[in-house]
Amino acid sequence: MGGENMTALVLRLGYVALNVTDMTAAARDAENIAGVRVVEKTATRMLMTSNQRHAELIFYKSDKNTVRCIGLEANNAECVAEVARRALDRGLHILSETPSLDAISHSVTFVTSEGHIFEVHTPMLCNQPIRYLCGGIHPRYIDHVNLTAENPKLIIEELVEVLGMKLSERSAGYEINWLRAGDHRHHTIGMVKGAPGLHHYSWEFADFADFKRLGDMLDADDRSLVWGPGRHGAGDNLFAYYLDSAGFLVECTAEMELIQHNEEPRIVDVGENLSNPKVVNRWGTLPPQMWIDHHSPFTDVR
């Protein structure tokens, strides 16, 4: 694929912004289960974080539960400018070059050809205390998203060309793909064939003991895990999934593989309906149909 030797302009996932009908309930759920805290609150927006960064999860009050934007942290302002140039060269729509938050100094927001919305931004202001009281797990940071696209190969090509990301692993027909950023984690963006949207976003947890606490937290709220715990073959990361109060699928992960060298992407066979445990879940339990079918659309800005 063209652009495989390009240098990544983005370092990691910056934030996930979601439109929700009940902002208070969504924030309470993130506090009680994931264990993130509120940084700022207005009548229309709530900023939340799990570490010193000013915001990682953002809720906007809306009449529908949709994905508003995915933030990607660039190395510096020069990288942001280069992303803007490449997006225009690729013929992608630039929504804005004004940062969405005061805690960001420079950014560009663009839309893929299938409507995925990304804000590539300079590093988020780190102005929050490293420790805080919470009732949930307290993740280390927000770490990746899995998106869906009707033509995953095309969207992967756009993201490789515009963002300089690298393809770590994919299925033979590009039905499922994993893209890494500059921090070398196996994937910051996953891309799966389906109606354009978000499949899930993920928090990085400290260790496996957090997964036990997650199950107990959900049980205390008369809820349960959607899938897991287990260990993905692609990425080698521990995982467990649950649905939040707004219906978004949330993954909790740990121990993701690091790829330090500029190697060619691995080609894997995920099996019919994700039936290959060596790729999907090395511990054997395969995903339920509700996990496979889950989908959250982006806000339509085209």
Secondary structure, DSSP 8 states (H G I E B T S, - for coil): -TTTTS--SEEEEEEEEEEES-HHHHHHHIIIII--EEEEE-SSEEEEESSSBS-SEEEEE-SS-EEEEEEEEESSHHHHHHHHHHHHHHT-EEEESS-SSTT-S-EEEEE-TT--EEEEES---B-S-S----SS---SEEEEEEEEESSHHHHHHHHHHHH--EEEEEETTSSEEEEE-TT-BS-SEEEEESSSEEEEEEEE-SSTHHHHHHHHHHHHTT---SEEEEE-SSS--EEEEEE-TTS-EEEEEE---B--S----EEE---TTS--HHHH-TTS----HHHHH--B-B----
